[in-house]
Amino acid sequence: MGFIAVGFLAVVFLTGCNEKSPTFPRQVLLMRHAEKPTDVTDTVLSEVGKKRAEALAGLFNKSEARPEPLPKPDFIFAAQASQKSNRSVETVTPLAKSMKLEIDSGYANADYGKLAAELLSNPKYEGKTVLICWHHGKLSEFAEQLGVESGKWADDVFDRVWVITYEKGKGTLTKRPQRLLPGDREK
């Protein structure tokens, strides 16, 4: 084999080794932040939103209302606080404390694509369950970046969890009710 052919094979091999191959979490749980006040200038959760945040740990416990609980997260992400909202972080703070997990809030609301790319390329998330709390206006696009079609997240819905399960590199979406507070939808 000639010198050029050997050099070409070495370049192909080294280039192939440097590319990140896709990795997949076991599941990604997408949820909207909890209820907000009617005053649109308020950046925090409403009283009902605070109750939902306190009740979130119930999603991961077996109960009569939840015979199949959600898998406990290994990682929790929330949209970065902004001048308009800190609701995503506030929503998952009680949950993170109860599970002794850190909240990664380093991604701005518009940077959902960067977070999706991180989750699908960093081996530390491979086979893990990742919970993401975000603003509903970006959740459909977020789901697409994670490889599934979701439809729009309705403006008045706070009581759902979109569960993306990966198997052999393909994501499947299931929409699950939270059933945490009175008035939450059953299905």
GUTOR-325200 format. One line per 3 residues: number of its first residue (from 1); their letters; for each residue x negated, y negated, z of N, C-alpha, C. Coordinates in steps of 0.001 Angstrom, whole numbers, padded with zeros to 6 digits. Layout:
<atoms>
NUM = A = X:Y:Z:X:Y:Z:X:Y:Z; ...
</atoms>
This chain:
<atoms>
1 = MGF = -000857:001162:000000:000000:000000:000000:-000902:-001223:000000; -000546:-002199:-000812:-001375:-003389:-000939:-001254:-004327:000232; -002211:-005228:000321:-002261:-006208:001403:-000999:-007060:001444
4 = IAV = -000498:-007482:000281:000701:-008331:000220:001918:-007552:000730; 002048:-006294:000332:003191:-005475:000772:003164:-005285:002288; 001983:-005003:002843:001863:-004831:004291:002212:-006144:004997
7 = GFL = 001736:-007274:004479:002042:-008583:005059:003533:-008873:005009; 004182:-008534:003890:005625:-008748:003748:006393:-007927:004780; 006025:-006649:004943:006700:-005795:005917:006505:-006328:007342
10 = AVV = 005323:-006830:007623:005070:-007386:008949:005951:-008607:009200; 006095:-009475:008201:006938:-010664:008334:008398:-010252:008520; 008888:-009287:007724:010268:-008811:007856:010495:-008232:009250
13 = FLT = 009557:-007404:009721:009696:-006784:011035:009712:-007839:012135; 008779:-008769:012104:008690:-009789:013136:009892:-010726:013102; 010366:-011076:011906:011537:-011933:011787:012753:-011230:012363
16 = GCN = 012900:-009950:012039:014029:-009172:012559:013999:-009070:014064; 012828:-008998:014646:012709:-008881:016106:013067:-010188:016808; 012888:-011313:016121:013148:-012608:016743:014614:-013010:016679
19 = EKS = 015410:-012398:015801:016820:-012752:015711:017564:-012165:016894; 018526:-012951:017398:019347:-012455:018497:020461:-011604:017912; 020536:-010373:018323:021642:-009547:017878:022825:-009806:018809
22 = PTF = 024035:-009668:018272:025190:-009967:019111:025289:-009027:020309; 025699:-009581:021419:026021:-008800:022618:027446:-009195:022981; 028107:-008372:023715:029487:-008678:024043:029768:-008413:025510
25 = PRQ = 030451:-009373:026148:030932:-009092:027491:031949:-007952:027412; 032245:-007346:028525:033311:-006341:028541:034638:-007057:028323; 034837:-008152:029075:036051:-008943:028940:035758:-010408:029205
28 = VLL = 036529:-011259:028528:036532:-012688:028809:037961:-013046:029195; 038110:-013687:030335:039408:-014131:030824:039492:-015637:030615; 040364:-016074:029717:040546:-017498:029453:041786:-017987:030175
31 = MRH = 041651:-019077:030901:042811:-019659:031571:042734:-021175:031510; 043899:-021759:031580:043997:-023207:031650:043823:-023632:033107; 043355:-024861:033309:043324:-025393:034672:044739:-025414:035240
34 = AEK = 044866:-025488:036534:046166:-025495:037207:046892:-026824:036965; 048108:-026901:037461:048991:-028032:037204:048349:-029370:037563; 048701:-030356:036746:048181:-031708:036943:049314:-032630:037395
37 = PTD = 048966:-033758:037997:049993:-034706:038436:050700:-035338:037235; 051872:-035894:037477:052596:-036585:036410:051923:-037899:036043; 051157:-038459:036954:050401:-039683:036674:049195:-039296:035822
40 = VTD = 049215:-039650:034545:048169:-039207:033618:046806:-039801:033918; 046739:-040829:034755:045434:-041410:035088:044753:-040645:036217; 045482:-039748:036875:044921:-038970:037982:044101:-037808:037415
43 = TVL = 042896:-037623:037879:041984:-036616:037319:041966:-035308:038098; 042756:-035215:039167:042722:-034045:040047:043974:-033190:039874; 044046:-032102:040615:045206:-031215:040567:046383:-031809:041345
46 = SEV = 047587:-031437:040918:048782:-031791:041678:048867:-030870:042898; 049847:-031090:043756:050020:-030215:044926:050314:-028778:044479; 051136:-028608:043450:051418:-027264:042919:050137:-026672:042332
49 = GKK = 049367:-027493:041649:048090:-027030:041086:047131:-026547:042162; 047104:-027261:043288:046244:-026839:044406:046702:-025490:044957; 048018:-025276:045026:048544:-023986:045488:048159:-022863:044520
52 = RAE = 048241:-023151:043207:047844:-022139:042216:046353:-021818:042371; 045535:-022838:042526:044090:-022620:042691:043813:-021736:043907; 044507:-021994:045004:044318:-021187:046215:044789:-019747:046027
55 = ALA = 045772:-019549:045141:046354:-018216:044935:045636:-017387:043869; 044716:-017976:043117:044082:-017273:041986:043427:-015947:042360; 042907:-015832:043547:042262:-014576:043945:043235:-013406:043848
58 = GLF = 044533:-013693:043952:045547:-012650:043842:045579:-011970:042484; 045055:-012611:041464:045008:-012007:040127:044189:-010720:040103; 043292:-010573:041048:042327:-009477:041021:042622:-008407:042075
61 = NKS = 043793:-008538:042718:044208:-007576:043741:045460:-006849:043273; 045476:-005568:043516:046645:-004766:043176:047785:-005135:044122; 048989:-005299:043547:050167:-005626:044338:051400:-005133:043595
64 = EAR = 052549:-005308:044221:053800:-004924:043574:054005:-005730:042290; 053707:-007016:042341:053849:-007880:041171:052738:-007645:040147; 051638:-007039:040589:050488:-006845:039714:049935:-005437:039901
67 = PEP = 050646:-004424:039354:050164:-003047:039518:048833:-002794:038797; 048545:-003608:037775:047261:-003523:037070:046569:-004875:037199; 045797:-005067:038263:045135:-006368:038451:044084:-006611:037371
70 = LPK = 043742:-007860:037220:042671:-008215:036292:041334:-007773:036870; 040358:-007495:036012:039038:-007133:036528:038372:-008337:037187; 037682:-008108:038288:037009:-009197:038989:035884:-009749:038114
73 = PDF = 035781:-011071:038056:034736:-011668:037227:033343:-011516:037833; 032381:-011408:036941:030970:-011430:037318:030413:-012849:037204; 031052:-013653:036335:030632:-015034:036087:031880:-015904:035971
76 = IFA = 031773:-017144:036422:032875:-018106:036304:032337:-019378:035645; 033051:-019811:034610:032741:-021060:033923:033948:-021978:034010; 033703:-023279:034068:034761:-024285:034040:034271:-025448:033199
79 = AQA = 035201:-026087:032505:034841:-027266:031719:034229:-028313:032645; 033197:-028947:032168:032490:-029974:032929:033441:-031111:033313; 033284:-031645:034491:034094:-032787:034926:033820:-033978:034011
82 = SQK = 034874:-034731:033755:034746:-035930:032920:035499:-037069:033593; 035509:-038226:032965:036256:-039359:033517:037752:-039080:033512; 038198:-038155:032652:039628:-037861:032543:040077:-036703:033421
85 = SNR = 039160:-035787:033765:039616:-034607:034510:038476:-033862:035190; 038775:-033418:036404:037926:-032472:037115:038745:-031222:037455; 039895:-031071:036789:040852:-030028:037139:040341:-028611:036897
88 = SVE = 039545:-028398:035860:039045:-027039:035605:038170:-026554:036757; 037263:-027390:037203:036387:-027033:038330:037217:-026847:039598; 038146:-027772:039862:038976:-027671:041065:039808:-026391:041068
91 = TVT = 040255:-025960:039898:041092:-024763:039806:040346:-023517:040261; 039100:-023364:039853:038378:-022125:040160:037499:-022210:041416; 037420:-023371:042049:036573:-023505:043232:036980:-022566:044368
94 = PLA = 038270:-022489:044759:038619:-021548:045833:038320:-020091:045452; 038555:-019734:044200:038274:-018378:043726:036783:-018077:043815; 035972:-018998:043323:034520:-018800:043358:034024:-018635:044798
97 = KSM = 034551:-019440:045697:034153:-019318:047105:034538:-017961:047664; 035757:-017512:047370:036213:-016233:047922:035434:-015051:047348; 034942:-015189:046115:034191:-014103:045478:032681:-014292:045597
100 = KLE = 032296:-015388:046242:030874:-015702:046418:030134:-015769:045076; 030769:-016479:044121:030185:-016688:042793:029969:-018176:042569; 028960:-018499:041780:028712:-019883:041387:029604:-020230:040199
103 = IDS = 029977:-021494:040091:030709:-021988:038930:029707:-022676:038021; 029656:-022249:036770:028835:-022938:035776:029741:-023955:035084; 029527:-025217:035359:030321:-026283:034740:029422:-027185:033899
106 = GYA = 028457:-026579:033261:027495:-027333:032475:027910:-027615:031041; 029080:-027138:030625:029525:-027338:029250:030704:-028311:029230; 030571:-029363:028420:031662:-030325:028265:032836:-029668:027540
109 = NAD = 034012:-030226:027694:035220:-029675:027088:035049:-029390:025592; 034400:-030285:024868:034220:-030124:023423:033125:-029116:023071; 032360:-028655:024058:031243:-027734:023811:031623:-026262:023977
112 = YGK = 032895:-025939:023819:033343:-024548:023959:032637:-023630:022962; 032303:-024131:021782:031597:-023316:020787:030206:-022925:021266; 029536:-023830:021946:028207:-023521:022493:028298:-022447:023571
115 = LAA = 029328:-022550:024424:029499:-021540:025464:029862:-020192:024845; 030733:-020189:023845:031090:-018933:023172:029842:-018288:022572; 029004:-019084:021913:027771:-018551:021317:026853:-017974:022389
118 = ELL = 026768:-018641:023528:025943:-018155:024648:026460:-016798:025139; 027772:-016694:025298:028354:-015445:025816:028161:-014279:024861; 028130:-014578:023547:028018:-013520:022543:026583:-013254:022105
121 = SNP = 025619:-013937:022736:024224:-013693:022351:023292:-013415:023524; 023693:-013774:024724:022816:-013586:025876:023095:-012223:026519; 022097:-011354:026557:022300:-010012:027125:022756:-010001:028587
124 = KYE = 022576:-011104:029300:022989:-011103:030714:024506:-010971:030866; 025275:-011282:029817:026733:-011161:029873:027239:-009838:029294; 026350:-009069:028713:026754:-007825:028067:027394:-006870:029081
127 = GKT = 028608:-006410:028748:029320:-005473:029601:029919:-006086:030862; 029840:-007383:031013:030336:-008077:032219:031710:-008696:031961; 032362:-009129:033024:033626:-009859:032930:033349:-011327:033231
130 = VLI = 033801:-012182:032323:033552:-013622:032419:034893:-014346:032486; 035087:-015156:033508:036291:-015973:033634:035949:-017392:033205; 036801:-017959:032362:036599:-019319:031860:037862:-020128:032104
133 = CWH = 037721:-021246:032782:038833:-022168:033030:038570:-023435:032219; 039505:-023771:031328:039277:-024860:030366:040541:-025689:030215; 040471:-026700:029378:041629:-027531:029054:042392:-026870:027908
136 = HGK = 043718:-026846:028014:044525:-026066:027075:044384:-026500:025621; 044054:-027742:025374:043928:-028233:024003:042799:-027585:023216; 041852:-026967:023896:040714:-026323:023241:040753:-024801:023333
139 = LSE = 041704:-024232:024067:041689:-022784:024295:041885:-021954:023028; 042713:-022405:022103:042910:-021649:020859:041615:-021585:020056; 040949:-022734:019925:039681:-022768:019191:038609:-021964:019932
142 = FAE = 038637:-022016:021243:037698:-021251:022069:037875:-019762:021779; 039132:-019304:021789:039419:-017893:021511:038913:-017493:020123; 039099:-018372:019143:038594:-018089:017791:037083:-017941:017788
145 = QLG = 036391:-018813:018520:034925:-018724:018609:034497:-017421:019279; 035375:-016867:020103:035093:-015592:020767:035562:-014398:019937; 036105:-014678:018731:036416:-013616:017780:037840:-013121:017749
148 = VES = 038796:-013861:018320:040197:-013426:018279:041112:-014581:017870; 042219:-014225:017256:043275:-015192:016940:044219:-015228:018133; 044641:-016430:018534:045429:-016523:019767:046745:-017250:019629
151 = GKW = 046863:-018108:018652:048008:-019013:018642:047735:-020167:019583; 048665:-021099:019641:048474:-022305:020445:048853:-022058:021904; 048128:-022674:022812:048480:-022658:024232:049475:-023803:024438
154 = ADD = 050675:-023498:024871:051725:-024500:025023:051373:-025533:026093; 051815:-026761:025862:051495:-027879:026760:051988:-027685:028185; 053099:-026989:028356:053707:-026872:029680:053401:-025545:030381
157 = VFD = 052448:-024784:029881:052150:-023459:030441:050862:-023499:031263; 050993:-023105:032533:049856:-023059:033453:049675:-021662:034048; 050607:-020744:033747:050673:-019457:034453:050304:-018254:033587
160 = RVW = 049318:-018406:032706:048894:-017315:031831:047395:-017084:031963; 046994:-015903:031528:045574:-015574:031355:045471:-014856:030021; 044597:-015346:029163:044317:-014651:027913:043127:-013736:028182
163 = VIT = 043325:-012452:028003:042278:-011463:028260:041751:-010968:026927; 040469:-011217:026679:039817:-010723:025471:038953:-009546:025887; 039267:-008377:025345:038525:-007161:025655:037715:-006776:024426
166 = YEK = 036422:-006543:024625:035540:-006161:023516:035263:-004674:023556; 035418:-004061:022396:035083:-002657:022243:034401:-002498:020893; 033170:-001992:020913:032365:-001819:019698:032271:-003113:018889
169 = GKG = 032115:-004233:019593:031910:-005518:018941:033161:-006199:018423; 034316:-005628:018658:035566:-006227:018199:036393:-006656:019412; 036897:-007890:019363:037703:-008411:020451:039191:-008202:020220
172 = TLT = 039898:-007877:021284:041346:-007739:021261:041923:-008645:022336; 042964:-009400:021972:043561:-010359:022896:044856:-009817:023490; 044973:-009953:024811:046202:-009651:025530:046545:-010879:026358
175 = KRP = 047816:-011295:026301:048260:-012452:027090:048998:-011918:028311; 048471:-012269:029496:049025:-011736:030743:049593:-012861:031611; 050695:-012585:032295:051238:-013572:033233:050432:-013564:034534
178 = QRL = 050376:-014715:035184:049692:-014767:036478:050594:-014270:037597; 051852:-014651:037592:052813:-014270:038645:052270:-014573:040042; 051804:-015799:040225:051228:-016207:041505:052147:-017089:042334
181 = LPG = 052952:-017910:041650:053794:-018881:042343:055256:-018699:041953; 056184:-019128:042811:057590:-019087:042430:057790:-019865:041125; 058564:-019296:040220:058808:-019958:038940:057869:-019501:037837
184 = DRE = 056805:-018777:038167:055919:-018249:037118:056689:-017242:036269; 056369:-017188:035009:057037:-016260:034093:056644:-014831:034414; 057592:-013926:034218:057338:-012503:034462:056532:-011877:033339
187 = K = 056714:-012351:032117:056030:-011763:030961:055291:-012806:030174
</atoms>
